[in-house]
Amino acid sequence: MQSYKSVTTVTTLAAGCMLAVALPASAQQLSIATGGTGGTYYPMGGGFAEMINNHIEGAQATAEVTGASVENMGLIMRGDADMALALADTVYQAYTGTGDFENRQIEDTRALASLYPNAVQLVTLAESDVHSISDLEGKRVSVGAPGSGTELNARALLEANGISYDDFDPQRLNFNETADAIRDGDIDAGFWNVGPPTSSIMNLATTRDIRLVGLSDEEIANAQEEVAVFARYQLGEDLYEGMDEAVPTLGVPNVLVVNAAMDEELAYQLTELLFEQTDELIAVHPAANDTTIDFTLESTPVPLHPGSIRYLEDAGVDVPDRLRP
């Protein structure tokens, strides 16, 4: 089972191979809005921040702990973060002013890239009687931190299959809190929507026997009818300790988002760094194996920033019209 290294141990290239580009004097300090420390956003954001610090002259970047997707879009709107990681459906809702963003549209939403797909992971203890989402009725269930994409997608999945928050006792806990509560018997099950494998589930699996609850073909189809960015996804066997077979679920792309006001040259250089030094991000978390130009072109739900488009065109990529502002 592959696990990620700490952000402080990101592999860097030899000095002779390092990408070093100069930024405008105004772009000295960059913030990256991520999520909780028990998920994938924080190590991915921290890894990219370290890449910026190592490779882009005059720039210093930091990863900020946040409530994840929904909160992160607000930070981008207000200019309180320069970059943010967010789930594709949250990003699309923000851009179009729909769903959770009705009456607060963020038209200036732009993407640098799509990084990797999240997987909806419903975890319970091995001895639990929760074997499907219908078994959540009457149970205590963590649906994710307030303002997170996990809660957004958990609610959408459940409601598409005729299950409402009135049918169980919803707990709004972050990833680490969810793992602790399952371990201690304070809740019966919990949702994660995160790039697998994730540290909080890995740590839980080392102390308690766990089971990941799969989705049926019908449950997946129902969810896809409601959320266009949902895609069928398989959690591989042996992903976590105690798993012995693949588990069918749903995946949602994760997008690296910026405001349209970002300097075009800066956006170009950040996109160049991301795609030309991807191995460094893979060293932080294996989810970055999906950080490719093809995945960006297939999965990004909003227009790319002009700086990102210019980089892709310079790389010989045909950028479709739907990704142009």
Secondary structure by P-SEA (a helix, b strand, c coil): cccccccccccccccccbbbbbccccccbbbbbbcccccaaaaaaaaaaaaaaaccccbbbbbbbcccaaaaaaaaaaccccbbbbcaaaaaaaaacccccccccccccccccccbbbbbbbbbccccccccccccccccccccccccaaaaaaaaaaaaacccccccccccccaaaaaaaaaaccccccccccccccaaaaaaaaccbbbbbbbcaaaaaaaaaacccbbbbbccccccccccbbbbbbbbbbbbcccccccaaaaaaaaaaaaaaaaaaaaaccccccccaaaaaacccccccaaaaaaaaaacccccccccc
